[in-house]
Amino acid sequence: MAKTSNSSEKEFLFSSWAIRNSNTMYVFMAVLLFLGLSAYLTMPRENFPEITETNIYISTPYPGNTAEDIERFVTDPLEEAVKGVSNLVEITSTSQDDYSMVVLEFDEDINVDLAKQKVKDEVDAVVSGEDWPTFNNAKLEPNVFDLNFVEEFPIVNVTLEGDYTLDALNDYAELLEERIERLDQIKEVDIRGTQEREVEVAVDIHKMMASKVSFGDVIQAVRNENSTVSAGSIIANGQRRNIRVIGEIQDPSDLGEFVIKNERGAVYLKDISTIRFKDMDATTYARNFGQSVVMLDVKKRGGKNLIQAAEAIREIVDEARTTIIPQDIAVTISNDTSAITINQVNDLINNILFGVLLVVTVLTFFLGFRNALFVGFAIPMSMFISFFILQSLGYTMNTMVLFALVMGLGMLVDNGIVVVENVYRLIEKEGMPRLEAAKKRGQ
């Protein structure tokens, strides 16, 4: 690769070609500078790098069954179905009371989305079989999913607090949820601090026995009556119109009018039970200085720009404060992880600028201002080239990438000083022409 001479210097073909074709190199550097600047402005920014594991999970809840039955009827059929999927390395399963979990580990050569689709196809084939177990007259539905840790942690929390009930705050939170989830950068929004509402039908066992009604009759009646049914179509005035029989209830009290049994007189649900609307058991809590609040956990989609997502969320919240949310409700944004990423990017820029300034200032006293500029220009140029390469490889700007760039900045400055000082030495002490000195390096 190198052309040697009798002197103590060596000449590299690529460097010699670049020096002979300086105009071409100027154009090439300008293109790289433009591409690097564009990559810097458009690279997705995250706090931590994406950790995408090649594992696919199959979770299947089966309430009311022992671990032995779960393994026999759920886990074993699933393992048998997916063991032939290509690129599969290992299958690990866990069967416990009421729940089955199967973990499939694939090699690094397969696309995770493709592997998940292959597993879904095999699982669907098993579920469609006649031997697959049912629960509440419906077949069990295994959940096939993968994990992306970046998408599991919220990037910001939006808190609603005021002299309102939690139900009222939840209504405004749902409006914010709907608007935020429209953003391309957002995967999902979870609401914490509120309880879901449910209808409780408390049947009286003595009245049931007197009316000769079973629990199955009650369940079947509620399922059949609370439904909307398509009833075909008719031709009216020369047009075909669809017919729908709407039977879904809007008020829980309407449940009482359901007929449970119609032998020797109708037995209504209200005759044998008490119907009421109540809160479900609390599963989440949200507090702000001891005060109950409603909080939104906003989770970003993998590979999207964290800073752009946070800015879009702030714009939505600011607009909602002036349009749909009353002024006496305090809407605050907390745990904004984009601030950490912005500070890290700013620190990198400060390090680059400070490095250029310091290098140029020091080298000016020893090598002259022009030679010092060569080293100073190499620092931002190398950074922009790095951004272009990283974006081409699909990397995001995160803590690890920024740390590596800062570490490489020190080595870049050292190498630049050595190269420029060697050229300066050959010109000043050995009297070489500038082009020849640039082609040579010390042994």
N, C-alpha and C positions, 0 to 999 in steps of 0.2 A: 504493500500500500504506500510506502514512502520511498522517495528517491534520495539516496545518500550521496554524500560527497566526501572528499578527503579531509575537509575541515571538520570542526566539532559541531557543526550545525546540521540539522535535518530539514528537508523541505517536503511538505505534504501536498499531494496533487490537488486535493479539493481546495485547500487554502490558496494555492498558486492560481488555480482556475478562477476563484472568486476575485482575486486581486487583479487579474488580467481583464476580467469582465465586470468592472466596477459598476457600470451603468445598469447592467442586468441585476446585480445584487441590490442596488438602490431601489429598483422597482420591486424586487422580491421582498425586501425589508418593509417597504411601504404597504404591500399587500398583507404581509404577516401582521404588521402593526394595526391595520384596519380590522382584520379578522379577529385579532386578539382583543381589541377594544370592544368589538361587537359581542364577543363571547363573554367578556367581563360584565357587560351591561345586561345580558340576557340569561346568564347561567342561573339555574335554580339555586336559591340560597336556603340552607337548612342549618339547624343547630348541631345536629349529629348526622353522620352518614347513614344512608339506608342499609339496614341489615335484612337482606332477603334470604331466608333459609329455604332449602329445597325440600321441605316437609309439607305433606298434605294430611289434614286431619279429618276424620269421620266421627262425628259425635252423634249418638242416638240415645235419647231419653226414653225409658220404658218403665213408667211408674208402676209400683206394686209387684215387682218381680225380684227374685233373689239373684245373686251374682251367678249361680250355676245356670239358671234359666237364661239370663242375659247372654252368657257365653255360648250356650247351646243354640239359641234361636236367633241371636243378632250378630255377635262377634264372629263366630266361626263361619257363617255364610258370607259375611262381608270379606273376611280374609281369603276365603276360597275364591271369591269373585275377582279380587283385585291383584292376586298374586301373579297374574300373567301380564300385567301392564309393563310396557317396555321401560328400560332405564331404572327399574325399581331395585333398590339396594337392600332394604331391610323393612320388615313389618313388625311393629310393636303394638300390642293391644292391652287394654285394661278393662276388665269387667267387674263391676261392683253393683251393689243393690241399686236398682232403678236406672242404671246408666252404663253406656258402653262407649269406649274411646279407642279408635284405631289410628295409629300414626304410621304413615308411609314415608320412608326416606328415599329420595331419588338422588342420582348422581348429579354432578355439576353441569353435565352436558345438555340437560333438558330445560326447556322453558317452563317456568312454574305455572303459568296460565294454561299451557298445553297439557301439562301433567294433571292439573286439576280437572280439566275437561275430560280427559281420558278416565279418570277415577269416577267422575260423575256419571259417565255413560255406563260403566260397569255397575255402579250402585243402583242406577235406575233399572237396569236389567234384573237385578236381584229383587228390588222392591216390587216389580211388576209380577213376580212369580206367585203362585198360589200358596206356597208354604210360608210366605213372609208374614210375621205376626201383625195383629191389629190392636188398636187401643181406642176405645170409645167408638167402635164401629168404623174406624178409619185406619188405614195402614200407617205404620210408623214411617216418619220422614227423616232419614238421616241427613245431617247437615255436613256438607263437604266444604272445607274452607282452608285457606292458608294464612299465615301470619306475616305481616309487615310491621315491624316494631315502630317505624316512623308514624304509621297510621293509627297506632293504638294510644298515643299520648296526645292530650289537647295542646294546641299551640297558644290559645288564649281562653280565658274564662270571662263571660259576660254575666254580670250580676244585676238582678232587679230587686230593689228594696223600696218599701214604702208602707204607708198606713193602709194597706189593702190585705184582703185575704189571700192565702196562697193560691186559691183557685183563680182569683182575678189576676194575680201576677203571672200565673201559668198561661193564661190566655194571651197576654202580651208577649210572653216568652215564646209561645208557639208562632206568633207573627214574625218575630225575629228569626226563629229557627227556619221558617219557610224561606225568608229572603236570603239568609246566609247560605243555606244549602244549594241555592241556585248558582253559587260561584263555582267555576270550574276547578279551583284549587282546593275545594272543601269536599271531604269524603262524607262526613255525617256530623250532626249536632245532637248531643244528648242533653236532656233537661234533667237537672237534679233538684231535689228539695221539695218535690210535690208527690202526692199519692194519686194513683189511678183510681177511678171510681168503678164500682161494680154493683150489679143488681143481685141481692141476696133473696133467695126463695127459701124461707124457713118453714118446712112442712111439719104438720102436726101428725105424729105417727098414729095417734088414736083416731083422728078423723079419717086418716087414710084407711085404716083397718075397717072402720065403720062403713066407709064408701066402697070398700073392696078395690082400692086403687094401689098399685105398686109404684116403686121408684122408676121402674122402666116406663110405665105409662106417663109419668110426669115428664121425664126426659124426652120421650118420643113426641109428646104433645107440644112441648116448647120448641123442639127442633122443627117440627112440621109447620106449626102456625107462624113462627117468626121467620118468614122467608118470602121472597119475591119470585114469582113463577112466570115464565113466558108461556103464553097461551096461544101461540100461533099467530095468524094474520087473517084479516078479512079485506074484501074489496068494497070500498065505499066511495061513491061519486067518481068512479073510474080510477081510483088510486088504491094501492095495496098498503094497508096500515098494520103495524105490529100491535099485538095486544099483550099487556103485562098486568098480572094480578099482584098488586103491591100489598105485601103482608107484614113487612118489617115494622116493628113498633117504634114509636118515637118517645113515648112516656112509659116508664117502668110500671105505672099503675095499670096500663093496658094488658099486662100479663095476666092480671086477675080474671080477665074475660075469656081466657083460653079454656076450651072444653077438654077436660081430661078423659071423661068417660060419658057415654050417652046411652046407657042401658037403664031402663026404668027411670028415666029422668036424667037431665044433664048434670054432671058434676064439674063445677068450675074450679080453676086453680085457686081463686080467692076463698073458696069454701074450705079448703084443707091446708092453707098456708098463709103466712104473713110475708108480704113483699115489701122490701125497702131498698133504697139507694144509699150506699155507704162507701167509705174509703176502703181501698184494699190495704193490706199490711204494708207498712212503710219499708221500702228497700233502699232509699237514699235520703241523705240529710245534707243541707247546706246552711252554713252559719256565717254571719259577718259580724264580728265583735259580739257574739252571743245572740244576735238577732236572726230569726229565721228568714231566709231569702230564697229566691229562685235563681238557679245558676245554670248557664249553658256551657257545656264543654264542647269546644269547637276543634275538630280533628281534621288535619290536612291530608290531602291525597298525596301519595308517594310520588316523588319526582317533580312536584310543583314548587313554585317560588314562595318561600315562607314570608318574605318581606311584602311581596305583592298581596298575598292572602291577608296578612294582618292589616295592611292599608285599606283593602277593600272592606274588611269587617268594620274598621273604624268609620268609614264613610257610611256604611249601612246603619250603624248605631247612631251616628250624628243625625242622619236624616230621620230615623225613627223617633229620636227625642223631640223633634219639631213637628212631626206629622201625626203619628199614631199613639205615642206614649204620653200620658199626662205629665205635666211639669212636676207634680209632687211625687213622682216615682224616680228614684235615683238609679240611673243606669251607668255602671262602671265597668271598665275593662281591666282585668288583672292577670298576672302570670303570663305576660306577653313575652314569649320566647324570641320574638323577632328582634327585640332590643339587644339581646345577647349577640345575635348574629350580626346586627348592624355595627355594634361596638368592635367585634372581631375583624370585620372588613375594614373599618376605619383604622384599627390598629395596624393592619397590614399596609394600608396606604401610607400611614404616617411613618412606618418603618422604611418603606421604599423611598419616600421623599427625604427622610432624614439620612438614609444611607447614601443617596445620590449627593446631597448637599455636603455631607461630611467627607465623602471620598473625593469629590471635586475640589473641596477646599484644601484638604491635606496634600493631594497629589499636585496641586498647582504650585506649591512651594518647591517640589522636587523635580517634576517632569514638565512643568509648564501647563498653561491653561488648556491648550488644544489637546494635549495627550490626556489630561484629566477628564475632558469631556467624553473621550472615547469610552473610558471605563464607566462614567456616569450614565451614558446613553445605553450601555449594555444591560444595566439593571432593570429599568422599566421594560425594555424590549424583550428581555428574557421572561419577565413576568407575563407579558401579554401573550407571548408564544405558548407559555405554559397553560394559560387560560383556554386558548384555542384548542390545544391538544386534549385537555381535560374534558372540555365540552364535547369534542368529537368522540371520546371514549365513553360518554354517558355519565360522567361524574358530576356531582353537585358541589357547590361551594359550601363547605362545612368546616367544623372545627379541625378535623384531621388534615384536610387539604390546606387550610390556611397555616396551620402549624408547620407542615412540610415546606410550604413556600417560604416562610420566614426562616426556617433552618437553612434552606437552600440559598437564601439571599446572602448569608455570610460566606458560603463557599464560592458563590458567584463573584463577589467583590474580591476575594483573595486571588482567584484565577485571573480576573481581569487585570489586577495590578501586576501580577507576574508577567502576563503576556505583553502589556504595554511597556513595562520597565525593560523587558528584554529587547524589544524593538528600539527603544530609546537608547539602550546601551550600544547596540550594533551601529546606530547612526552616529552617536557622539564619540565613541571610543575607537571604533574600527573603521569609521568613514564610509560605511556602506550607503548606497542610494536608498531612498525610502522604500521603494517597491521591493528591492532585494532584501532589505532588513525585515520587511513584513512577512516575506516568504520563509525566513529562517527561524529556527528556534534553538536554544541551547540544548546540548546533549544531556 
